[in-house]
Amino acid sequence: MTDPRVPTVRRGTRGDPDAGENPEAARPLGAARSRPFPLGLSGPLPSKGHGAGGAGDRVNVAVYAPELDEVEMYVQAPGGSWRHVLLPDCSDGVHHGTVTGVPVGSRYGFRGVRVPAGEGPEMSAPAGIEASGFPASGFDPETSQLLLDPYGRYIDERTASGAVLYSSVRMGSAFDWGHDHGTAGHTPWRNTVIYEAHVKGLTMLHPEIPAELRGSYAGMAHPAMIGYLLDLGITAVELLPVHFHIDEPHLRTRGLKNYWGYNTLGYFAPQVSYASPAAQAAGPQAVQDELKGMIKLLHAAGIEVILDVVYNHTAEGPAQLPALCWRGLGDGTYYRHEDGRYADSTGCGNTLDFSEMRVVQMTLDSLRYWVEEFHIDGFRFDLAVSLARNAANEFRALHPFLIAAATDKALAGIKLIAEPWDLGGGGWQTGRFPAGWVDWNDHYRDAVRDFWLSDQAALAAGETGGTLAPLADSLAGSAALFAASGRSQLASVNFVTAHDGFTLADLVSYNHKENTANGEDNRDGPDHNRSWNHGVEGSTNDDGILSARARTARNMMATLLLSLGVPMITAGDEIAHSQRGNNNPYCQDNETAWLDWTLDAPARQMLAATKRLIRVRRDFLAHQPSGYPSRGESSYLHWYTADGTPMTQERWHNPAERVLQMLMGSPAGLLDGLVVFNAGGAPTSVTLPDLTDDDGVARSFELRFTTAEDHSARQSERAIAGGTCRVEANSISIFRC
């Protein structure tokens, strides 16, 4: 039977209780015949001469709400009062109508209505949506929550009677892109260096950026910031979520914010709080234009923009929370359910169901929108395994969404990056995504940390460390991991740190996380970090420990930038940024997470080393292969022992071996460089590979960089192939051939 708490209305009576059988009388905003596509608002449509409004204010409205009998649209034009109209038509779950009186800048939203028992299908309200999805009589959108348009281009946030309310806003799309035509993928993967950054945290404390622009899109586009990125050698910035997101209730009760932004409420709407105060005061169009202006200026400098996107779950959270959008429109379709409950593979209370056609469509439409309207160059998909689960909740490498995104004409050339895991069954899928995608490589992260941190800690304690084989596999781009999917090492996004987890400075300074400030009694965040504090937990004034920590940090940065594949640097690692041991600062919108640009001596030294290493990468890996060697082709990487002889299987797996030489290029042809890794606790003499040129003359090697402290004194030092050279303990020496 019909839920008595849910108000019921008859079609044709909304807006005019005396409408009777006259459908036009029930359409005070001018609803008329329409079409169910495209979803959202489209137009302006030609004026029909009826209804309120003027030129450009008539639009087609289409919203997918398969669980609602009827849908009302509430609209407030700029400076006007709220009005409403019943969308008269429904096609395959899409409610639609043409509506006048909706000029650009209008706030709007939807409200579900029900047909009385006996006049239409009975339906009970999905859990948690009564207040928002089916408002009581006397509904006032100024004080009650409307259902947002899933395709809304902007979200207005306001407070009424202590409650936060959200409305969709109709937007225009005009913007002067100049010579930026949105050509994506102009930097090949083999030349890409990714810089993962937070729009606010990157610039909030930057002294060269005007105070009124810090922490904003405009701040990131400031010449000081762009100049820094260019000087560093970055080719692409990967921005933590800039889709509109909100704070979870448990954070609001603690006075905290969702700083990272992985709690999306609008897949077509920009985060308003990242716009400068001036843009926010000027209104939605100024906010949108500031974000586009940032992208335009970064493109002009040759820097790509990649967005971190969260299509795996929404900000509506667990089922008991009020509906804001999808839950009120079609809870059973949008979200994945199992045994009458949400099937949560994200750990965030809900999971969008990518076995549903409309969920796939919404995501693809969102991607196209950001590419076509904002000229975005790529996307990193949070918990991407959830986006590739079938109706049985199983991961499928050839899931329709993965194939569609990689083959869609509008997304051609776009960089698609998967975070290849989630919290569901079979959730770890690194290396299994299809062609057209690249994966965050957690195998790489763990192997590099083990080699330079866990193994070193074990050796310092008089124990046995690991072998050289995992390091070599990482340097080779984990090629075997990606072979089964038909992809090369360029499908590996290599990283040692990311936004979640310890920073590079904290990896070498803490054995244990320090997350008390998050308000969860230090229970949140990973416990197994593969970190090593070098003998003292946290801050210290011991020069010996500080020197050892700095050297280890340089070793990991050098390993990252000398590996085949695509390197990703976390913003701040290049300036020794510390979060004081917090390995989960998702709610720390403060100096803990914001980058400190005062740059003391250790920060300047780390910055100089990172710049030098990026230049070395560009020089040495100019011939990095983009695929596997063809039959008869020689490999690009060659491995030698400390005595200059080729590595053997026995020595690969001997933990006593702590020295490895990596030759880049073909010994019989073009050579790019030689890298000597000494992971032992003492300096040693290494015999360089005995290589000759075509005339039989021994080749020479010039030292370009060493992670040891004597780099400046030894720079440009020369050695002869087959001769010996000294390498310091726990260091990397890089030679040009």
WODA-V105041 format. One record per residue. RES is the residue in one letter. OMEGA is omega in whole degrees, 0 to 359 (* if undefined). D_CENTER is the distance of its C-alpha to the mean C-alpha in Angstrom with 1 decimal. Layout:
RES & OMEGA & D_CENTER
RES & OMEGA & D_CENTER
This chain:
M & 182 & 45.3
T & 178 & 43.4
D & 183 & 41.8
P & 180 & 44.1
R & 184 & 41.4
V & 180 & 39.8
P & 179 & 41.6
T & 179 & 42.9
V & 176 & 43.7
R & 175 & 45.5
R & 176 & 44.1
G & 182 & 45.8
T & 180 & 46.4
R & 177 & 43.2
G & 179 & 43.9
D & 184 & 47.6
P & 181 & 49.4
D & 186 & 52.4
A & 180 & 50.6
G & 183 & 52.4
E & 181 & 52.1
N & 184 & 51.1
P & 182 & 47.3
E & 180 & 47.1
A & 180 & 48.3
A & 186 & 45.3
R & 185 & 42.9
P & 176 & 43.3
L & 175 & 40.3
G & 179 & 41.7
A & 180 & 40.0
A & 181 & 41.3
R & 188 & 40.7
S & 177 & 37.1
R & 186 & 34.7
P & 180 & 31.8
F & 349 & 29.3
P & 179 & 27.0
L & 184 & 25.4
G & 176 & 25.1
L & 176 & 27.4
S & 183 & 28.7
G & 12 & 31.5
P & 177 & 33.6
L & 176 & 36.3
P & 180 & 39.9
S & 178 & 41.9
K & 179 & 44.4
G & 177 & 46.6
H & 179 & 46.1
G & 181 & 44.1
A & 172 & 42.8
G & 182 & 40.9
G & 183 & 41.3
A & 176 & 39.8
G & 184 & 36.1
D & 181 & 35.8
R & 186 & 36.3
V & 169 & 33.3
N & 181 & 32.6
V & 178 & 30.8
A & 180 & 29.3
V & 179 & 27.5
Y & 181 & 27.0
A & 190 & 28.7
P & 183 & 30.5
E & 179 & 31.8
L & 177 & 33.5
D & 180 & 37.0
E & 182 & 36.6
V & 172 & 34.1
E & 173 & 35.1
M & 174 & 33.2
Y & 184 & 33.7
V & 172 & 33.5
Q & 177 & 34.1
A & 179 & 34.7
P & 179 & 34.4
G & 183 & 37.4
G & 179 & 38.6
S & 180 & 38.9
W & 173 & 37.1
R & 182 & 38.5
H & 181 & 37.7
V & 175 & 38.4
L & 175 & 38.4
L & 194 & 36.4
P & 189 & 39.4
D & 177 & 38.0
C & 181 & 35.9
S & 178 & 35.0
D & 177 & 33.3
G & 178 & 31.7
V & 176 & 30.7
H & 187 & 32.7
H & 178 & 33.4
G & 171 & 35.8
T & 188 & 36.4
V & 175 & 36.5
T & 181 & 38.0
G & 180 & 37.6
V & 178 & 33.8
P & 176 & 33.5
V & 182 & 30.2
G & 180 & 29.2
S & 170 & 30.5
R & 180 & 29.0
Y & 176 & 29.1
G & 186 & 28.3
F & 178 & 29.9
R & 180 & 32.4
G & 176 & 33.5
V & 185 & 37.2
R & 174 & 39.5
V & 180 & 42.6
P & 179 & 45.6
A & 180 & 46.7
G & 180 & 49.0
E & 180 & 47.5
G & 182 & 44.2
P & 176 & 42.0
E & 181 & 41.7
M & 175 & 38.3
S & 183 & 37.3
A & 173 & 34.4
P & 183 & 31.3
A & 172 & 30.8
G & 186 & 29.5
I & 186 & 29.9
E & 187 & 33.5
A & 185 & 33.0
S & 185 & 30.3
G & 183 & 30.9
F & 185 & 34.7
P & 177 & 35.9
A & 178 & 39.5
S & 185 & 42.2
G & 183 & 42.2
F & 179 & 38.5
D & 182 & 37.3
P & 178 & 33.8
E & 182 & 34.2
T & 181 & 34.3
S & 185 & 32.6
Q & 169 & 29.2
L & 172 & 28.9
L & 181 & 26.5
L & 172 & 23.7
D & 178 & 23.4
P & 180 & 20.3
Y & 181 & 20.4
G & 186 & 21.1
R & 181 & 19.9
Y & 179 & 20.2
I & 177 & 20.7
D & 181 & 23.6
E & 179 & 23.8
R & 179 & 27.2
T & 179 & 29.3
A & 179 & 32.6
S & 178 & 34.9
G & 180 & 32.3
A & 176 & 29.8
V & 181 & 26.5
L & 182 & 26.7
Y & 175 & 24.3
S & 170 & 25.4
S & 181 & 24.0
V & 175 & 25.2
R & 184 & 26.4
M & 167 & 25.0
G & 183 & 26.3
S & 183 & 24.3
A & 176 & 26.6
F & 180 & 25.2
D & 180 & 26.8
W & 180 & 24.4
G & 182 & 27.4
H & 178 & 26.9
D & 185 & 23.2
H & 176 & 23.5
G & 178 & 19.9
T & 185 & 20.6
A & 172 & 17.4
G & 183 & 17.0
H & 175 & 19.7
T & 180 & 18.5
P & 179 & 19.3
W & 185 & 17.2
R & 180 & 20.1
N & 187 & 19.9
T & 170 & 16.2
V & 185 & 15.1
I & 178 & 11.5
Y & 181 & 11.1
E & 188 & 8.1
A & 176 & 9.3
H & 185 & 9.9
V & 183 & 12.0
K & 186 & 14.7
G & 182 & 14.9
L & 190 & 15.1
T & 188 & 18.2
M & 183 & 19.8
L & 185 & 22.4
H & 186 & 22.8
P & 182 & 26.6
E & 178 & 26.7
I & 180 & 24.7
P & 185 & 27.0
A & 184 & 26.7
E & 180 & 26.2
L & 183 & 23.1
R & 179 & 21.3
G & 186 & 18.1
S & 173 & 17.7
Y & 180 & 16.4
A & 178 & 19.9
G & 179 & 19.7
M & 180 & 16.9
A & 181 & 19.0
H & 181 & 22.1
P & 179 & 24.0
A & 182 & 23.8
M & 180 & 20.1
I & 177 & 20.0
G & 178 & 23.0
Y & 181 & 21.5
L & 178 & 18.5
L & 180 & 21.2
D & 179 & 23.5
L & 180 & 21.0
G & 182 & 20.4
I & 176 & 16.7
T & 181 & 16.1
A & 172 & 12.5
V & 176 & 10.2
E & 188 & 6.5
L & 170 & 6.2
L & 196 & 5.1
P & 172 & 6.1
V & 167 & 9.3
H & 182 & 10.6
F & 181 & 13.7
H & 183 & 13.5
I & 179 & 16.5
D & 176 & 17.8
E & 181 & 19.0
P & 183 & 22.9
H & 176 & 23.2
L & 180 & 21.4
R & 180 & 23.6
T & 178 & 26.6
R & 183 & 25.8
G & 181 & 25.2
L & 180 & 21.6
K & 172 & 18.4
N & 185 & 14.9
Y & 183 & 13.6
W & 177 & 9.9
G & 180 & 9.9
Y & 182 & 8.9
N & 193 & 12.2
T & 174 & 12.2
L & 180 & 15.7
G & 183 & 15.3
Y & 178 & 13.4
F & 188 & 15.5
A & 178 & 15.8
P & 174 & 14.4
Q & 186 & 14.2
V & 186 & 17.9
S & 178 & 18.0
Y & 174 & 16.0
A & 179 & 18.9
S & 178 & 22.0
P & 180 & 24.9
A & 180 & 26.9
A & 178 & 24.5
Q & 180 & 24.2
A & 182 & 27.9
A & 175 & 28.4
G & 187 & 26.6
P & 183 & 23.9
Q & 180 & 24.6
A & 178 & 24.3
V & 180 & 20.9
Q & 181 & 19.7
D & 179 & 21.6
E & 177 & 20.2
L & 178 & 16.6
K & 179 & 18.1
G & 176 & 20.3
M & 181 & 17.5
I & 180 & 16.0
K & 181 & 19.6
L & 176 & 20.5
L & 177 & 17.7
H & 180 & 18.7
A & 178 & 22.3
A & 179 & 21.6
G & 182 & 20.1
I & 178 & 16.5
E & 178 & 13.8
V & 178 & 10.9
I & 180 & 7.6
L & 170 & 5.4
D & 187 & 2.1
V & 188 & 5.1
V & 179 & 7.5
Y & 184 & 10.6
N & 178 & 12.1
H & 180 & 13.9
T & 182 & 15.0
A & 179 & 16.2
E & 172 & 19.7
G & 182 & 19.6
P & 191 & 22.6
A & 185 & 25.6
Q & 180 & 27.8
L & 181 & 25.7
P & 176 & 26.8
A & 175 & 25.5
L & 184 & 23.5
C & 189 & 22.7
W & 182 & 22.3
R & 180 & 24.4
G & 182 & 27.3
L & 183 & 27.1
G & 185 & 26.8
D & 185 & 25.8
G & 180 & 27.2
T & 184 & 25.5
Y & 187 & 22.0
Y & 179 & 21.6
R & 181 & 22.5
H & 177 & 25.8
E & 181 & 28.0
D & 176 & 31.5
G & 180 & 31.2
R & 174 & 28.1
Y & 171 & 24.4
A & 190 & 23.0
D & 176 & 20.1
S & 183 & 17.9
T & 184 & 15.0
G & 184 & 17.1
C & 175 & 16.4
G & 177 & 19.7
N & 177 & 19.0
T & 175 & 17.4
L & 188 & 17.3
D & 182 & 19.9
F & 167 & 18.9
S & 178 & 22.5
E & 183 & 23.4
M & 185 & 23.7
R & 176 & 22.8
V & 176 & 19.4
V & 180 & 18.6
Q & 181 & 20.2
M & 181 & 18.2
T & 179 & 14.9
L & 178 & 16.3
D & 178 & 17.9
S & 179 & 14.8
L & 180 & 13.2
R & 180 & 16.6
Y & 182 & 16.9
W & 177 & 13.9
V & 186 & 15.2
E & 184 & 18.8
E & 182 & 18.9
F & 176 & 16.3
H & 179 & 16.4
I & 186 & 12.7
D & 182 & 12.6
G & 182 & 9.7
F & 170 & 6.7
R & 188 & 4.3
F & 179 & 5.9
D & 179 & 6.0
L & 189 & 9.7
A & 178 & 10.5
V & 179 & 14.1
S & 179 & 14.8
L & 184 & 14.3
A & 177 & 17.0
R & 182 & 19.6
N & 183 & 23.0
A & 178 & 25.6
A & 179 & 26.7
N & 179 & 23.2
E & 177 & 23.1
F & 176 & 20.4
R & 182 & 21.5
A & 179 & 20.3
L & 176 & 21.9
H & 181 & 20.6
P & 180 & 21.3
F & 181 & 17.8
L & 179 & 16.6
I & 182 & 19.8
A & 181 & 19.5
A & 182 & 16.1
A & 184 & 17.4
T & 182 & 20.7
D & 183 & 20.3
K & 182 & 22.3
A & 182 & 20.1
L & 182 & 17.1
A & 180 & 19.2
G & 180 & 17.9
I & 177 & 14.2
K & 180 & 11.9
L & 186 & 10.5
I & 180 & 8.5
A & 160 & 9.1
E & 198 & 8.5
P & 175 & 12.3
W & 168 & 13.6
D & 186 & 14.3
L & 180 & 17.3
G & 177 & 19.7
G & 183 & 22.6
G & 189 & 21.8
G & 181 & 18.2
W & 187 & 17.7
Q & 179 & 17.5
T & 179 & 16.4
G & 186 & 18.3
R & 178 & 19.2
F & 188 & 16.9
P & 176 & 19.0
A & 184 & 19.6
G & 179 & 17.3
W & 169 & 14.2
V & 187 & 13.1
D & 162 & 12.1
W & 187 & 10.7
N & 179 & 14.3
D & 175 & 15.2
H & 177 & 18.8
Y & 181 & 18.5
R & 185 & 17.1
D & 182 & 19.9
A & 181 & 22.6
V & 177 & 22.1
R & 179 & 22.2
D & 186 & 25.2
F & 186 & 27.0
W & 183 & 26.7
L & 183 & 26.6
S & 179 & 28.0
D & 181 & 30.6
Q & 177 & 31.6
A & 179 & 32.1
A & 179 & 34.2
L & 179 & 36.3
A & 179 & 36.9
A & 179 & 38.2
G & 180 & 40.5
E & 181 & 38.7
T & 177 & 37.5
G & 179 & 34.1
G & 182 & 32.3
T & 181 & 33.0
L & 187 & 31.8
A & 180 & 30.7
P & 178 & 27.1
L & 180 & 26.6
A & 178 & 28.0
D & 178 & 25.8
S & 179 & 22.7
L & 179 & 24.1
A & 176 & 24.8
G & 179 & 21.2
S & 188 & 22.0
A & 183 & 23.7
A & 181 & 25.5
L & 184 & 22.4
F & 185 & 21.3
A & 184 & 24.9
A & 179 & 25.4
S & 179 & 22.7
G & 182 & 24.4
R & 180 & 21.7
S & 178 & 22.3
Q & 177 & 20.8
L & 171 & 18.6
A & 181 & 16.5
S & 170 & 15.6
V & 184 & 12.7
N & 176 & 14.6
F & 175 & 13.6
V & 176 & 15.9
T & 174 & 13.7
A & 182 & 10.2
H & 178 & 9.5
D & 185 & 11.3
G & 178 & 14.7
F & 166 & 17.3
T & 179 & 16.9
L & 179 & 19.0
A & 181 & 21.9
D & 176 & 21.8
L & 182 & 21.7
V & 186 & 25.1
S & 184 & 26.5
Y & 169 & 26.0
N & 185 & 27.0
H & 179 & 26.0
K & 179 & 23.3
E & 188 & 24.4
N & 185 & 22.5
T & 183 & 25.5
A & 179 & 24.3
N & 176 & 21.8
G & 181 & 24.9
E & 177 & 24.7
D & 177 & 27.4
N & 179 & 25.1
R & 184 & 24.3
D & 180 & 20.5
G & 183 & 18.3
P & 177 & 19.2
D & 182 & 22.9
H & 186 & 22.8
N & 184 & 21.0
R & 181 & 23.2
S & 178 & 24.0
W & 184 & 27.4
N & 179 & 28.9
H & 173 & 31.6
G & 180 & 34.3
V & 180 & 33.5
E & 176 & 30.9
G & 186 & 29.0
S & 180 & 30.6
T & 174 & 33.8
N & 181 & 36.3
D & 184 & 37.4
D & 180 & 37.1
G & 179 & 37.3
I & 179 & 34.3
L & 179 & 32.3
S & 180 & 33.2
A & 178 & 32.3
R & 181 & 28.9
A & 180 & 28.2
R & 178 & 29.4
T & 177 & 27.2
A & 178 & 24.1
R & 179 & 25.3
N & 181 & 26.0
M & 177 & 22.4
M & 179 & 21.1
A & 178 & 23.8
T & 179 & 23.1
L & 187 & 19.5
L & 177 & 20.6
L & 182 & 23.6
S & 171 & 22.0
L & 186 & 21.8
G & 185 & 18.5
V & 182 & 15.4
P & 172 & 14.9
M & 177 & 11.9
I & 174 & 13.2
T & 181 & 11.9
A & 180 & 13.2
G & 178 & 16.6
D & 182 & 17.5
E & 177 & 19.6
I & 175 & 21.6
A & 179 & 22.1
H & 178 & 20.1
S & 173 & 21.1
Q & 178 & 20.0
R & 174 & 23.5
G & 177 & 22.5
N & 181 & 20.0
N & 178 & 17.5
N & 186 & 15.7
P & 182 & 15.7
Y & 183 & 13.5
C & 183 & 16.6
Q & 178 & 18.0
D & 186 & 17.8
N & 185 & 20.4
E & 176 & 21.6
T & 184 & 20.3
A & 180 & 16.7
W & 180 & 17.7
L & 178 & 18.5
D & 185 & 22.3
W & 178 & 23.5
T & 172 & 27.2
L & 173 & 26.8
D & 185 & 29.7
A & 178 & 31.3
P & 179 & 29.0
A & 179 & 25.9
R & 179 & 27.7
Q & 179 & 28.7
M & 178 & 25.2
L & 180 & 24.0
A & 180 & 26.9
A & 181 & 26.3
T & 177 & 22.7
K & 182 & 23.9
R & 182 & 26.7
L & 177 & 24.6
I & 176 & 22.3
R & 178 & 25.6
V & 178 & 27.0
R & 181 & 24.2
R & 181 & 24.7
D & 188 & 28.4
F & 186 & 28.5
L & 176 & 25.9
A & 181 & 27.1
H & 178 & 28.6
Q & 181 & 25.8
P & 177 & 26.5
S & 179 & 24.2
G & 180 & 25.8
Y & 178 & 28.4
P & 176 & 31.9
S & 179 & 34.4
R & 181 & 37.7
G & 179 & 39.8
E & 178 & 36.8
S & 178 & 36.4
S & 180 & 33.2
Y & 180 & 31.2
L & 179 & 31.1
H & 190 & 34.3
W & 181 & 35.0
Y & 178 & 37.9
T & 178 & 39.4
A & 180 & 40.7
D & 173 & 44.0
G & 179 & 42.6
T & 180 & 43.2
P & 178 & 40.7
M & 176 & 38.8
T & 179 & 40.4
Q & 180 & 39.1
E & 183 & 41.1
R & 177 & 39.7
W & 188 & 36.1
H & 177 & 36.6
N & 182 & 38.8
P & 178 & 37.1
A & 178 & 39.7
E & 182 & 38.3
R & 180 & 36.1
V & 179 & 36.2
L & 175 & 34.5
Q & 180 & 34.9
M & 178 & 32.4
L & 180 & 33.9
M & 181 & 31.7
G & 180 & 33.4
S & 179 & 36.6
P & 181 & 39.6
A & 183 & 41.9
G & 184 & 40.0
L & 177 & 37.3
L & 179 & 36.0
D & 183 & 32.9
G & 176 & 33.0
L & 181 & 34.0
V & 181 & 32.0
V & 179 & 33.9
F & 173 & 32.3
N & 180 & 34.6
A & 177 & 33.2
G & 183 & 36.7
G & 181 & 38.0
A & 175 & 40.6
P & 182 & 41.0
T & 176 & 42.3
S & 184 & 43.9
V & 175 & 42.2
T & 182 & 44.0
L & 179 & 41.9
P & 183 & 42.0
D & 184 & 45.3
L & 178 & 44.3
T & 177 & 46.6
D & 184 & 46.4
D & 180 & 48.4
D & 180 & 51.5
G & 180 & 51.3
V & 180 & 50.4
A & 178 & 48.0
R & 179 & 44.6
S & 181 & 43.5
F & 178 & 40.3
E & 181 & 39.1
L & 179 & 37.0
R & 183 & 34.0
F & 170 & 32.2
T & 179 & 32.6
T & 176 & 30.5
A & 185 & 33.9
E & 184 & 35.3
D & 183 & 37.9
H & 185 & 35.6
S & 183 & 37.3
A & 186 & 40.8
R & 182 & 40.1
Q & 181 & 38.0
S & 174 & 39.7
E & 184 & 41.8
R & 176 & 43.1
A & 183 & 43.9
I & 176 & 45.6
A & 183 & 44.6
G & 177 & 46.5
G & 182 & 47.0
T & 173 & 45.6
C & 182 & 43.2
R & 175 & 42.3
V & 184 & 38.7
E & 179 & 38.0
A & 176 & 37.0
N & 183 & 33.3
S & 176 & 32.3
I & 177 & 31.1
S & 186 & 33.3
I & 182 & 32.2
F & 171 & 35.0
R & 180 & 35.3
C & * & 37.7
